[in-house]
Amino acid sequence: MWNYEKRLQFPIKITEPNAKLAQFIISQYGGPDGELGASMRYLSQRYTMPYREVSGLLTDIGTEELAHFEMIGAIVYQLTKNLSMEEIENSGFGPYYIDHTTALWPQAAGGIPFNSCEFQSKGDIITDLTEDMAAEQKARTTYDNILRTIKDPDVAAPIRFLREREIVHFQRFGEALRIVQDKLDSKNFYAFNPEFDKCKN
């Protein structure tokens, strides 16, 4: 059970609308390396994690990713609030507007809707933690790409914060991987699996 604090993890106060930029940033709302997929990945993987400290880490980071999902939603909302029809048409935001007006809807920058195939939960702890480290690096790269397109400091500041959190998460998952590698046993089939490793006569 979680307690919801009615505040963003980082303040977002965007005064200049920019529908073109919103179309890029929305990829971290529902794109292949976005915050929704990250949260679902970690909150799903925690059930099959046999080590409490690593399961707790997956819960903590999965919950934080929900906070980041909320931040991206706030950014996109503020970038598209009170747009004129001329701004919508000139920015290329028209197709999204036709389907969703300016409501938030999880999709990638290319318009592909969110799909649960965008996150993985395998049940093998080495596989899952390696996936998690790669996911954090892909998200960091996406934030790098977004930052290259931003001129507005009010938008850049929360995006930089989110990028920094991806780096921290990558490091934490690296620590978790070392923990489980130090505990290689019958719960952890990476190096030892009695069913596979029995000598066959």
Buried (B, 14 or more C-beta within 10 A) or exposed (E): EEEEEEEBBBEBEBEEBBBEBBBBBBBBBBBBBBBBBBBBBBBBBBEBBEBEEBBEBBBBBBEBBBBBBBBBBBBBBBBBEEBEEEBBEEBEBEEBBEEEEBEBBBBBBEEEEBEEEBBBBEEEBBBBBBBBBBBBBBBBEBBEEBBEBBEEEBBBBBBBBBBEBBBEBBEBBBEBBEBBBEEEEEEBBEEEEEEEEEEEE
